[in-house]
Amino acid sequence: MPTNLTLDDSLIQEAVRVGHHRTKKEAVTAALQEYVQTRTRREILDWVGKVEYFDDYDPERLRDHRPR
């Protein structure tokens, strides 16, 4: 999907330089991937303190040991 955007050229050039990217497209793609990862992590961190954790939790005990 072609997109025309007006972006700050100095910012793009700096992203290309610091990210060691070969093209502007690589830099923008990497930036968007990092943005999505960061937002996803923030959503996960919202669960901190809201999920009960049990010190005696043993995932091995819960596994099905029957042969398949």
CHARMM internal coordinates of N, CA and C (Angstrom, degrees):
IC EDIT
DIST 1 N 1 CA 1.4342
DIST 1 CA 1 C 1.5265
ANGL 1 N 1 CA 1 C 107.65
DIST 1 C 2 N 1.2942
ANGL 1 CA 1 C 2 N 118.13
DIHE 1 N 1 CA 1 C 2 N 105.27
DIST 2 N 2 CA 1.4613
ANGL 1 C 2 N 2 CA 121.42
DIHE 1 CA 1 C 2 N 2 CA 178.52
DIST 2 CA 2 C 1.5265
ANGL 2 N 2 CA 2 C 111.25
DIHE 1 C 2 N 2 CA 2 C -64.53
DIST 2 C 3 N 1.3136
ANGL 2 CA 2 C 3 N 115.28
DIHE 2 N 2 CA 2 C 3 N 139.02
DIST 3 N 3 CA 1.4585
ANGL 2 C 3 N 3 CA 120.64
DIHE 2 CA 2 C 3 N 3 CA -179.63
DIST 3 CA 3 C 1.5166
ANGL 3 N 3 CA 3 C 108.87
DIHE 2 C 3 N 3 CA 3 C -135.22
DIST 3 C 4 N 1.2829
ANGL 3 CA 3 C 4 N 116.63
DIHE 3 N 3 CA 3 C 4 N 133.95
DIST 4 N 4 CA 1.4615
ANGL 3 C 4 N 4 CA 121.21
DIHE 3 CA 3 C 4 N 4 CA 174.05
DIST 4 CA 4 C 1.5178
ANGL 4 N 4 CA 4 C 108.29
DIHE 3 C 4 N 4 CA 4 C -105.86
DIST 4 C 5 N 1.3223
ANGL 4 CA 4 C 5 N 115.29
DIHE 4 N 4 CA 4 C 5 N 118.92
DIST 5 N 5 CA 1.4558
ANGL 4 C 5 N 5 CA 120.95
DIHE 4 CA 4 C 5 N 5 CA 179.76
DIST 5 CA 5 C 1.5209
ANGL 5 N 5 CA 5 C 109.44
DIHE 4 C 5 N 5 CA 5 C -128.84
DIST 5 C 6 N 1.2922
ANGL 5 CA 5 C 6 N 115.79
DIHE 5 N 5 CA 5 C 6 N 146.05
DIST 6 N 6 CA 1.4580
ANGL 5 C 6 N 6 CA 120.23
DIHE 5 CA 5 C 6 N 6 CA 172.90
DIST 6 CA 6 C 1.5224
ANGL 6 N 6 CA 6 C 106.58
DIHE 5 C 6 N 6 CA 6 C -98.06
DIST 6 C 7 N 1.3292
ANGL 6 CA 6 C 7 N 114.97
DIHE 6 N 6 CA 6 C 7 N 110.06
DIST 7 N 7 CA 1.4580
ANGL 6 C 7 N 7 CA 120.78
DIHE 6 CA 6 C 7 N 7 CA -177.36
DIST 7 CA 7 C 1.5217
ANGL 7 N 7 CA 7 C 109.79
DIHE 6 C 7 N 7 CA 7 C -116.79
DIST 7 C 8 N 1.3082
ANGL 7 CA 7 C 8 N 115.66
DIHE 7 N 7 CA 7 C 8 N 155.72
DIST 8 N 8 CA 1.4602
ANGL 7 C 8 N 8 CA 122.37
DIHE 7 CA 7 C 8 N 8 CA 177.98
DIST 8 CA 8 C 1.5345
ANGL 8 N 8 CA 8 C 108.79
DIHE 7 C 8 N 8 CA 8 C -68.78
DIST 8 C 9 N 1.3419
ANGL 8 CA 8 C 9 N 117.19
DIHE 8 N 8 CA 8 C 9 N 109.31
DIST 9 N 9 CA 1.4647
ANGL 8 C 9 N 9 CA 121.47
DIHE 8 CA 8 C 9 N 9 CA -176.02
DIST 9 CA 9 C 1.5232
ANGL 9 N 9 CA 9 C 112.78
DIHE 8 C 9 N 9 CA 9 C -59.90
DIST 9 C 10 N 1.3260
ANGL 9 CA 9 C 10 N 117.62
DIHE 9 N 9 CA 9 C 10 N -38.39
DIST 10 N 10 CA 1.4699
ANGL 9 C 10 N 10 CA 119.07
DIHE 9 CA 9 C 10 N 10 CA -179.35
DIST 10 CA 10 C 1.5266
ANGL 10 N 10 CA 10 C 110.53
DIHE 9 C 10 N 10 CA 10 C -66.64
DIST 10 C 11 N 1.3142
ANGL 10 CA 10 C 11 N 116.68
DIHE 10 N 10 CA 10 C 11 N -35.61
DIST 11 N 11 CA 1.4644
ANGL 10 C 11 N 11 CA 120.59
DIHE 10 CA 10 C 11 N 11 CA 177.97
DIST 11 CA 11 C 1.5276
ANGL 11 N 11 CA 11 C 110.73
DIHE 10 C 11 N 11 CA 11 C -68.47
DIST 11 C 12 N 1.3200
ANGL 11 CA 11 C 12 N 116.19
DIHE 11 N 11 CA 11 C 12 N -41.99
DIST 12 N 12 CA 1.4675
ANGL 11 C 12 N 12 CA 120.51
DIHE 11 CA 11 C 12 N 12 CA 177.91
DIST 12 CA 12 C 1.5300
ANGL 12 N 12 CA 12 C 109.73
DIHE 11 C 12 N 12 CA 12 C -62.36
DIST 12 C 13 N 1.3209
ANGL 12 CA 12 C 13 N 117.46
DIHE 12 N 12 CA 12 C 13 N -46.66
DIST 13 N 13 CA 1.4662
ANGL 12 C 13 N 13 CA 120.78
DIHE 12 CA 12 C 13 N 13 CA -179.77
DIST 13 CA 13 C 1.5266
ANGL 13 N 13 CA 13 C 111.35
DIHE 12 C 13 N 13 CA 13 C -61.44
DIST 13 C 14 N 1.3184
ANGL 13 CA 13 C 14 N 116.94
DIHE 13 N 13 CA 13 C 14 N -38.05
DIST 14 N 14 CA 1.4663
ANGL 13 C 14 N 14 CA 120.06
DIHE 13 CA 13 C 14 N 14 CA 177.99
DIST 14 CA 14 C 1.5226
ANGL 14 N 14 CA 14 C 110.50
DIHE 13 C 14 N 14 CA 14 C -67.08
DIST 14 C 15 N 1.3298
ANGL 14 CA 14 C 15 N 117.06
DIHE 14 N 14 CA 14 C 15 N -39.75
DIST 15 N 15 CA 1.4681
ANGL 14 C 15 N 15 CA 121.15
DIHE 14 CA 14 C 15 N 15 CA 177.79
DIST 15 CA 15 C 1.5249
ANGL 15 N 15 CA 15 C 110.43
DIHE 14 C 15 N 15 CA 15 C -63.81
DIST 15 C 16 N 1.3211
ANGL 15 CA 15 C 16 N 117.05
DIHE 15 N 15 CA 15 C 16 N -40.55
DIST 16 N 16 CA 1.4666
ANGL 15 C 16 N 16 CA 121.11
DIHE 15 CA 15 C 16 N 16 CA 177.35
DIST 16 CA 16 C 1.5280
ANGL 16 N 16 CA 16 C 109.66
DIHE 15 C 16 N 16 CA 16 C -61.87
DIST 16 C 17 N 1.3266
ANGL 16 CA 16 C 17 N 116.09
DIHE 16 N 16 CA 16 C 17 N -43.31
DIST 17 N 17 CA 1.4695
ANGL 16 C 17 N 17 CA 121.05
DIHE 16 CA 16 C 17 N 17 CA -177.69
DIST 17 CA 17 C 1.5226
ANGL 17 N 17 CA 17 C 111.95
DIHE 16 C 17 N 17 CA 17 C -67.63
DIST 17 C 18 N 1.3308
ANGL 17 CA 17 C 18 N 116.94
DIHE 17 N 17 CA 17 C 18 N -52.89
DIST 18 N 18 CA 1.4767
ANGL 17 C 18 N 18 CA 119.34
DIHE 17 CA 17 C 18 N 18 CA -174.90
DIST 18 CA 18 C 1.5300
ANGL 18 N 18 CA 18 C 111.88
DIHE 17 C 18 N 18 CA 18 C -72.06
DIST 18 C 19 N 1.3203
ANGL 18 CA 18 C 19 N 116.48
DIHE 18 N 18 CA 18 C 19 N -26.72
DIST 19 N 19 CA 1.4589
ANGL 18 C 19 N 19 CA 119.21
DIHE 18 CA 18 C 19 N 19 CA 178.96
DIST 19 CA 19 C 1.5110
ANGL 19 N 19 CA 19 C 113.89
DIHE 18 C 19 N 19 CA 19 C -90.88
DIST 19 C 20 N 1.3335
ANGL 19 CA 19 C 20 N 115.74
DIHE 19 N 19 CA 19 C 20 N -1.38
DIST 20 N 20 CA 1.4688
ANGL 19 C 20 N 20 CA 121.44
DIHE 19 CA 19 C 20 N 20 CA -178.39
DIST 20 CA 20 C 1.5278
ANGL 20 N 20 CA 20 C 111.30
DIHE 19 C 20 N 20 CA 20 C 54.19
DIST 20 C 21 N 1.3220
ANGL 20 CA 20 C 21 N 115.53
DIHE 20 N 20 CA 20 C 21 N 41.93
DIST 21 N 21 CA 1.4549
ANGL 20 C 21 N 21 CA 121.15
DIHE 20 CA 20 C 21 N 21 CA 178.72
DIST 21 CA 21 C 1.5224
ANGL 21 N 21 CA 21 C 109.20
DIHE 20 C 21 N 21 CA 21 C -89.27
DIST 21 C 22 N 1.3326
ANGL 21 CA 21 C 22 N 115.97
DIHE 21 N 21 CA 21 C 22 N 153.85
DIST 22 N 22 CA 1.4609
ANGL 21 C 22 N 22 CA 120.42
DIHE 21 CA 21 C 22 N 22 CA 179.62
DIST 22 CA 22 C 1.5262
ANGL 22 N 22 CA 22 C 111.44
DIHE 21 C 22 N 22 CA 22 C -87.32
DIST 22 C 23 N 1.3329
ANGL 22 CA 22 C 23 N 116.86
DIHE 22 N 22 CA 22 C 23 N -27.24
DIST 23 N 23 CA 1.4624
ANGL 22 C 23 N 23 CA 119.76
DIHE 22 CA 22 C 23 N 23 CA -176.25
DIST 23 CA 23 C 1.5222
ANGL 23 N 23 CA 23 C 110.54
DIHE 22 C 23 N 23 CA 23 C -135.58
DIST 23 C 24 N 1.3252
ANGL 23 CA 23 C 24 N 114.83
DIHE 23 N 23 CA 23 C 24 N 164.16
DIST 24 N 24 CA 1.4618
ANGL 23 C 24 N 24 CA 120.74
DIHE 23 CA 23 C 24 N 24 CA 175.10
DIST 24 CA 24 C 1.5239
ANGL 24 N 24 CA 24 C 109.95
DIHE 23 C 24 N 24 CA 24 C -62.85
DIST 24 C 25 N 1.3351
ANGL 24 CA 24 C 25 N 116.25
DIHE 24 N 24 CA 24 C 25 N -40.31
DIST 25 N 25 CA 1.4610
ANGL 24 C 25 N 25 CA 120.97
DIHE 24 CA 24 C 25 N 25 CA -178.87
DIST 25 CA 25 C 1.5246
ANGL 25 N 25 CA 25 C 110.34
DIHE 24 C 25 N 25 CA 25 C -60.33
DIST 25 C 26 N 1.3497
ANGL 25 CA 25 C 26 N 117.69
DIHE 25 N 25 CA 25 C 26 N -43.42
DIST 26 N 26 CA 1.4684
ANGL 25 C 26 N 26 CA 120.54
DIHE 25 CA 25 C 26 N 26 CA 177.62
DIST 26 CA 26 C 1.5265
ANGL 26 N 26 CA 26 C 110.97
DIHE 25 C 26 N 26 CA 26 C -60.06
DIST 26 C 27 N 1.3253
ANGL 26 CA 26 C 27 N 115.93
DIHE 26 N 26 CA 26 C 27 N -42.32
DIST 27 N 27 CA 1.4658
ANGL 26 C 27 N 27 CA 120.09
DIHE 26 CA 26 C 27 N 27 CA -178.80
DIST 27 CA 27 C 1.5201
ANGL 27 N 27 CA 27 C 111.23
DIHE 26 C 27 N 27 CA 27 C -64.44
DIST 27 C 28 N 1.3251
ANGL 27 CA 27 C 28 N 116.76
DIHE 27 N 27 CA 27 C 28 N -44.54
DIST 28 N 28 CA 1.4670
ANGL 27 C 28 N 28 CA 120.67
DIHE 27 CA 27 C 28 N 28 CA -179.23
DIST 28 CA 28 C 1.5246
ANGL 28 N 28 CA 28 C 110.29
DIHE 27 C 28 N 28 CA 28 C -66.93
DIST 28 C 29 N 1.3240
ANGL 28 CA 28 C 29 N 116.91
DIHE 28 N 28 CA 28 C 29 N -41.22
DIST 29 N 29 CA 1.4649
ANGL 28 C 29 N 29 CA 120.36
DIHE 28 CA 28 C 29 N 29 CA 178.88
DIST 29 CA 29 C 1.5231
ANGL 29 N 29 CA 29 C 110.55
DIHE 28 C 29 N 29 CA 29 C -62.76
DIST 29 C 30 N 1.3252
ANGL 29 CA 29 C 30 N 117.41
DIHE 29 N 29 CA 29 C 30 N -45.26
DIST 30 N 30 CA 1.4658
ANGL 29 C 30 N 30 CA 121.20
DIHE 29 CA 29 C 30 N 30 CA 178.29
DIST 30 CA 30 C 1.5242
ANGL 30 N 30 CA 30 C 111.05
DIHE 29 C 30 N 30 CA 30 C -61.57
DIST 30 C 31 N 1.3250
ANGL 30 CA 30 C 31 N 116.44
DIHE 30 N 30 CA 30 C 31 N -41.36
DIST 31 N 31 CA 1.4667
ANGL 30 C 31 N 31 CA 120.21
DIHE 30 CA 30 C 31 N 31 CA 179.45
DIST 31 CA 31 C 1.5213
ANGL 31 N 31 CA 31 C 111.31
DIHE 30 C 31 N 31 CA 31 C -63.48
DIST 31 C 32 N 1.3124
ANGL 31 CA 31 C 32 N 116.51
DIHE 31 N 31 CA 31 C 32 N -41.81
DIST 32 N 32 CA 1.4685
ANGL 31 C 32 N 32 CA 119.64
DIHE 31 CA 31 C 32 N 32 CA 179.03
DIST 32 CA 32 C 1.5243
ANGL 32 N 32 CA 32 C 111.01
DIHE 31 C 32 N 32 CA 32 C -66.57
DIST 32 C 33 N 1.3326
ANGL 32 CA 32 C 33 N 117.15
DIHE 32 N 32 CA 32 C 33 N -39.31
DIST 33 N 33 CA 1.4672
ANGL 32 C 33 N 33 CA 119.81
DIHE 32 CA 32 C 33 N 33 CA 177.92
DIST 33 CA 33 C 1.5292
ANGL 33 N 33 CA 33 C 110.60
DIHE 32 C 33 N 33 CA 33 C -62.61
DIST 33 C 34 N 1.3217
ANGL 33 CA 33 C 34 N 116.83
DIHE 33 N 33 CA 33 C 34 N -44.46
DIST 34 N 34 CA 1.4654
ANGL 33 C 34 N 34 CA 120.48
DIHE 33 CA 33 C 34 N 34 CA 178.21
DIST 34 CA 34 C 1.5247
ANGL 34 N 34 CA 34 C 111.12
DIHE 33 C 34 N 34 CA 34 C -62.95
DIST 34 C 35 N 1.3104
ANGL 34 CA 34 C 35 N 117.16
DIHE 34 N 34 CA 34 C 35 N -38.96
DIST 35 N 35 CA 1.4631
ANGL 34 C 35 N 35 CA 121.82
DIHE 34 CA 34 C 35 N 35 CA 178.50
DIST 35 CA 35 C 1.5315
ANGL 35 N 35 CA 35 C 110.54
DIHE 34 C 35 N 35 CA 35 C -60.84
DIST 35 C 36 N 1.3274
ANGL 35 CA 35 C 36 N 116.34
DIHE 35 N 35 CA 35 C 36 N -47.33
DIST 36 N 36 CA 1.4605
ANGL 35 C 36 N 36 CA 120.74
DIHE 35 CA 35 C 36 N 36 CA -179.27
DIST 36 CA 36 C 1.5311
ANGL 36 N 36 CA 36 C 110.22
DIHE 35 C 36 N 36 CA 36 C -64.55
DIST 36 C 37 N 1.3320
ANGL 36 CA 36 C 37 N 117.44
DIHE 36 N 36 CA 36 C 37 N -42.94
DIST 37 N 37 CA 1.4702
ANGL 36 C 37 N 37 CA 120.47
DIHE 36 CA 36 C 37 N 37 CA 178.70
DIST 37 CA 37 C 1.5226
ANGL 37 N 37 CA 37 C 111.48
DIHE 36 C 37 N 37 CA 37 C -61.79
DIST 37 C 38 N 1.3124
ANGL 37 CA 37 C 38 N 116.37
DIHE 37 N 37 CA 37 C 38 N -42.51
DIST 38 N 38 CA 1.4632
ANGL 37 C 38 N 38 CA 120.66
DIHE 37 CA 37 C 38 N 38 CA -180.00
DIST 38 CA 38 C 1.5175
ANGL 38 N 38 CA 38 C 111.19
DIHE 37 C 38 N 38 CA 38 C -63.60
DIST 38 C 39 N 1.3153
ANGL 38 CA 38 C 39 N 116.87
DIHE 38 N 38 CA 38 C 39 N -45.58
DIST 39 N 39 CA 1.4734
ANGL 38 C 39 N 39 CA 120.33
DIHE 38 CA 38 C 39 N 39 CA 179.35
DIST 39 CA 39 C 1.5220
ANGL 39 N 39 CA 39 C 111.00
DIHE 38 C 39 N 39 CA 39 C -63.92
DIST 39 C 40 N 1.3306
ANGL 39 CA 39 C 40 N 116.44
DIHE 39 N 39 CA 39 C 40 N -38.52
DIST 40 N 40 CA 1.4651
ANGL 39 C 40 N 40 CA 120.23
DIHE 39 CA 39 C 40 N 40 CA 178.97
DIST 40 CA 40 C 1.5266
ANGL 40 N 40 CA 40 C 110.00
DIHE 39 C 40 N 40 CA 40 C -64.18
DIST 40 C 41 N 1.3446
ANGL 40 CA 40 C 41 N 116.85
DIHE 40 N 40 CA 40 C 41 N -43.28
DIST 41 N 41 CA 1.4629
ANGL 40 C 41 N 41 CA 119.98
DIHE 40 CA 40 C 41 N 41 CA 178.05
DIST 41 CA 41 C 1.5209
ANGL 41 N 41 CA 41 C 111.08
DIHE 40 C 41 N 41 CA 41 C -61.91
DIST 41 C 42 N 1.3262
ANGL 41 CA 41 C 42 N 116.61
DIHE 41 N 41 CA 41 C 42 N -39.76
DIST 42 N 42 CA 1.4685
ANGL 41 C 42 N 42 CA 119.57
DIHE 41 CA 41 C 42 N 42 CA 179.01
DIST 42 CA 42 C 1.5209
ANGL 42 N 42 CA 42 C 110.96
DIHE 41 C 42 N 42 CA 42 C -61.78
DIST 42 C 43 N 1.3236
ANGL 42 CA 42 C 43 N 117.02
DIHE 42 N 42 CA 42 C 43 N -39.06
DIST 43 N 43 CA 1.4637
ANGL 42 C 43 N 43 CA 120.08
DIHE 42 CA 42 C 43 N 43 CA 178.33
DIST 43 CA 43 C 1.5236
ANGL 43 N 43 CA 43 C 110.41
DIHE 42 C 43 N 43 CA 43 C -63.64
DIST 43 C 44 N 1.3272
ANGL 43 CA 43 C 44 N 116.49
DIHE 43 N 43 CA 43 C 44 N -39.22
DIST 44 N 44 CA 1.4648
ANGL 43 C 44 N 44 CA 120.55
DIHE 43 CA 43 C 44 N 44 CA 178.74
DIST 44 CA 44 C 1.5286
ANGL 44 N 44 CA 44 C 109.45
DIHE 43 C 44 N 44 CA 44 C -66.04
DIST 44 C 45 N 1.3294
ANGL 44 CA 44 C 45 N 117.28
DIHE 44 N 44 CA 44 C 45 N -41.39
DIST 45 N 45 CA 1.4666
ANGL 44 C 45 N 45 CA 120.91
DIHE 44 CA 44 C 45 N 45 CA -179.70
DIST 45 CA 45 C 1.5210
ANGL 45 N 45 CA 45 C 112.14
DIHE 44 C 45 N 45 CA 45 C -64.51
DIST 45 C 46 N 1.3210
ANGL 45 CA 45 C 46 N 117.20
DIHE 45 N 45 CA 45 C 46 N -22.82
DIST 46 N 46 CA 1.4598
ANGL 45 C 46 N 46 CA 120.05
DIHE 45 CA 45 C 46 N 46 CA 176.21
DIST 46 CA 46 C 1.5255
ANGL 46 N 46 CA 46 C 111.61
DIHE 45 C 46 N 46 CA 46 C -62.72
DIST 46 C 47 N 1.3284
ANGL 46 CA 46 C 47 N 117.21
DIHE 46 N 46 CA 46 C 47 N -20.50
DIST 47 N 47 CA 1.4649
ANGL 46 C 47 N 47 CA 121.55
DIHE 46 CA 46 C 47 N 47 CA -179.66
DIST 47 CA 47 C 1.5335
ANGL 47 N 47 CA 47 C 112.55
DIHE 46 C 47 N 47 CA 47 C -81.62
DIST 47 C 48 N 1.3387
ANGL 47 CA 47 C 48 N 117.22
DIHE 47 N 47 CA 47 C 48 N -13.54
DIST 48 N 48 CA 1.4619
ANGL 47 C 48 N 48 CA 120.56
DIHE 47 CA 47 C 48 N 48 CA -178.48
DIST 48 CA 48 C 1.5227
ANGL 48 N 48 CA 48 C 109.22
DIHE 47 C 48 N 48 CA 48 C -58.54
DIST 48 C 49 N 1.3117
ANGL 48 CA 48 C 49 N 115.25
DIHE 48 N 48 CA 48 C 49 N 127.80
DIST 49 N 49 CA 1.4511
ANGL 48 C 49 N 49 CA 121.54
DIHE 48 CA 48 C 49 N 49 CA 179.62
DIST 49 CA 49 C 1.5168
ANGL 49 N 49 CA 49 C 114.04
DIHE 48 C 49 N 49 CA 49 C 84.95
DIST 49 C 50 N 1.3350
ANGL 49 CA 49 C 50 N 116.98
DIHE 49 N 49 CA 49 C 50 N -5.27
DIST 50 N 50 CA 1.4566
ANGL 49 C 50 N 50 CA 120.43
DIHE 49 CA 49 C 50 N 50 CA -178.33
DIST 50 CA 50 C 1.5218
ANGL 50 N 50 CA 50 C 112.33
DIHE 49 C 50 N 50 CA 50 C -107.35
DIST 50 C 51 N 1.3285
ANGL 50 CA 50 C 51 N 116.58
DIHE 50 N 50 CA 50 C 51 N -10.68
DIST 51 N 51 CA 1.4581
ANGL 50 C 51 N 51 CA 121.24
DIHE 50 CA 50 C 51 N 51 CA -178.84
DIST 51 CA 51 C 1.5187
ANGL 51 N 51 CA 51 C 107.67
DIHE 50 C 51 N 51 CA 51 C -110.03
DIST 51 C 52 N 1.3243
ANGL 51 CA 51 C 52 N 115.90
DIHE 51 N 51 CA 51 C 52 N 130.03
DIST 52 N 52 CA 1.4596
ANGL 51 C 52 N 52 CA 119.65
DIHE 51 CA 51 C 52 N 52 CA 179.22
DIST 52 CA 52 C 1.5104
ANGL 52 N 52 CA 52 C 110.10
DIHE 51 C 52 N 52 CA 52 C -72.40
DIST 52 C 53 N 1.3196
ANGL 52 CA 52 C 53 N 116.60
DIHE 52 N 52 CA 52 C 53 N 137.06
DIST 53 N 53 CA 1.4548
ANGL 52 C 53 N 53 CA 122.68
DIHE 52 CA 52 C 53 N 53 CA 178.44
DIST 53 CA 53 C 1.5188
ANGL 53 N 53 CA 53 C 107.74
DIHE 52 C 53 N 53 CA 53 C -123.02
DIST 53 C 54 N 1.3199
ANGL 53 CA 53 C 54 N 116.03
DIHE 53 N 53 CA 53 C 54 N 133.81
DIST 54 N 54 CA 1.4538
ANGL 53 C 54 N 54 CA 121.02
DIHE 53 CA 53 C 54 N 54 CA -179.64
DIST 54 CA 54 C 1.5205
ANGL 54 N 54 CA 54 C 108.97
DIHE 53 C 54 N 54 CA 54 C -112.33
DIST 54 C 55 N 1.3196
ANGL 54 CA 54 C 55 N 117.20
DIHE 54 N 54 CA 54 C 55 N 124.14
DIST 55 N 55 CA 1.4666
ANGL 54 C 55 N 55 CA 121.50
DIHE 54 CA 54 C 55 N 55 CA -178.80
DIST 55 CA 55 C 1.5199
ANGL 55 N 55 CA 55 C 112.81
DIHE 54 C 55 N 55 CA 55 C -60.26
DIST 55 C 56 N 1.3237
ANGL 55 CA 55 C 56 N 117.57
DIHE 55 N 55 CA 55 C 56 N -29.35
DIST 56 N 56 CA 1.4670
ANGL 55 C 56 N 56 CA 120.32
DIHE 55 CA 55 C 56 N 56 CA -177.05
DIST 56 CA 56 C 1.5345
ANGL 56 N 56 CA 56 C 112.65
DIHE 55 C 56 N 56 CA 56 C -91.97
DIST 56 C 57 N 1.3169
ANGL 56 CA 56 C 57 N 117.87
DIHE 56 N 56 CA 56 C 57 N 12.80
DIST 57 N 57 CA 1.4652
ANGL 56 C 57 N 57 CA 121.81
DIHE 56 CA 56 C 57 N 57 CA 179.34
DIST 57 CA 57 C 1.5284
ANGL 57 N 57 CA 57 C 109.78
DIHE 56 C 57 N 57 CA 57 C -62.82
DIST 57 C 58 N 1.3327
ANGL 57 CA 57 C 58 N 116.72
DIHE 57 N 57 CA 57 C 58 N 127.64
DIST 58 N 58 CA 1.4598
ANGL 57 C 58 N 58 CA 122.25
DIHE 57 CA 57 C 58 N 58 CA -179.28
DIST 58 CA 58 C 1.5236
ANGL 58 N 58 CA 58 C 109.12
DIHE 57 C 58 N 58 CA 58 C -128.76
DIST 58 C 59 N 1.3317
ANGL 58 CA 58 C 59 N 118.59
DIHE 58 N 58 CA 58 C 59 N 98.74
DIST 59 N 59 CA 1.4628
ANGL 58 C 59 N 59 CA 120.57
DIHE 58 CA 58 C 59 N 59 CA -177.82
DIST 59 CA 59 C 1.5265
ANGL 59 N 59 CA 59 C 112.54
DIHE 58 C 59 N 59 CA 59 C -63.58
DIST 59 C 60 N 1.3322
ANGL 59 CA 59 C 60 N 117.60
DIHE 59 N 59 CA 59 C 60 N -28.77
DIST 60 N 60 CA 1.4694
ANGL 59 C 60 N 60 CA 120.77
DIHE 59 CA 59 C 60 N 60 CA 178.40
DIST 60 CA 60 C 1.5308
ANGL 60 N 60 CA 60 C 110.39
DIHE 59 C 60 N 60 CA 60 C -61.30
DIST 60 C 61 N 1.3068
ANGL 60 CA 60 C 61 N 115.82
DIHE 60 N 60 CA 60 C 61 N -39.22
DIST 61 N 61 CA 1.4614
ANGL 60 C 61 N 61 CA 120.30
DIHE 60 CA 60 C 61 N 61 CA -177.82
DIST 61 CA 61 C 1.5289
ANGL 61 N 61 CA 61 C 111.48
DIHE 60 C 61 N 61 CA 61 C -65.72
DIST 61 C 62 N 1.3093
ANGL 61 CA 61 C 62 N 116.92
DIHE 61 N 61 CA 61 C 62 N -27.91
DIST 62 N 62 CA 1.4550
ANGL 61 C 62 N 62 CA 121.18
DIHE 61 CA 61 C 62 N 62 CA -176.70
DIST 62 CA 62 C 1.5256
ANGL 62 N 62 CA 62 C 113.41
DIHE 61 C 62 N 62 CA 62 C -87.03
DIST 62 C 63 N 1.3130
ANGL 62 CA 62 C 63 N 117.71
DIHE 62 N 62 CA 62 C 63 N -12.82
DIST 63 N 63 CA 1.4633
ANGL 62 C 63 N 63 CA 120.37
DIHE 62 CA 62 C 63 N 63 CA -178.06
DIST 63 CA 63 C 1.5089
ANGL 63 N 63 CA 63 C 111.04
DIHE 62 C 63 N 63 CA 63 C -72.18
DIST 63 C 64 N 1.3088
ANGL 63 CA 63 C 64 N 114.35
DIHE 63 N 63 CA 63 C 64 N 148.37
DIST 64 N 64 CA 1.4534
ANGL 63 C 64 N 64 CA 121.69
DIHE 63 CA 63 C 64 N 64 CA 177.37
DIST 64 CA 64 C 1.5320
ANGL 64 N 64 CA 64 C 108.22
DIHE 63 C 64 N 64 CA 64 C -82.55
DIST 64 C 65 N 1.3279
ANGL 64 CA 64 C 65 N 117.29
DIHE 64 N 64 CA 64 C 65 N 114.77
DIST 65 N 65 CA 1.4501
ANGL 64 C 65 N 65 CA 120.60
DIHE 64 CA 64 C 65 N 65 CA -177.10
DIST 65 CA 65 C 1.5152
ANGL 65 N 65 CA 65 C 112.97
DIHE 64 C 65 N 65 CA 65 C -95.48
DIST 65 C 66 N 1.3242
ANGL 65 CA 65 C 66 N 117.82
DIHE 65 N 65 CA 65 C 66 N 8.79
DIST 66 N 66 CA 1.4600
ANGL 65 C 66 N 66 CA 120.23
DIHE 65 CA 65 C 66 N 66 CA 178.37
DIST 66 CA 66 C 1.5318
ANGL 66 N 66 CA 66 C 110.20
DIHE 65 C 66 N 66 CA 66 C -70.69
DIST 66 C 67 N 1.3422
ANGL 66 CA 66 C 67 N 117.92
DIHE 66 N 66 CA 66 C 67 N 141.03
DIST 67 N 67 CA 1.4717
ANGL 66 C 67 N 67 CA 119.62
DIHE 66 CA 66 C 67 N 67 CA 176.04
DIST 67 CA 67 C 1.5181
ANGL 67 N 67 CA 67 C 110.58
DIHE 66 C 67 N 67 CA 67 C -64.87
DIST 67 C 68 N 1.2838
ANGL 67 CA 67 C 68 N 116.26
DIHE 67 N 67 CA 67 C 68 N 148.88
DIST 68 N 68 CA 1.4613
ANGL 67 C 68 N 68 CA 120.67
DIHE 67 CA 67 C 68 N 68 CA -179.77
DIST 68 CA 68 C 1.4940
ANGL 68 N 68 CA 68 C 111.08
DIHE 67 C 68 N 68 CA 68 C -102.26
END
COOR INIT
IC SEED 1 N 1 CA 1 C
IC BUILD
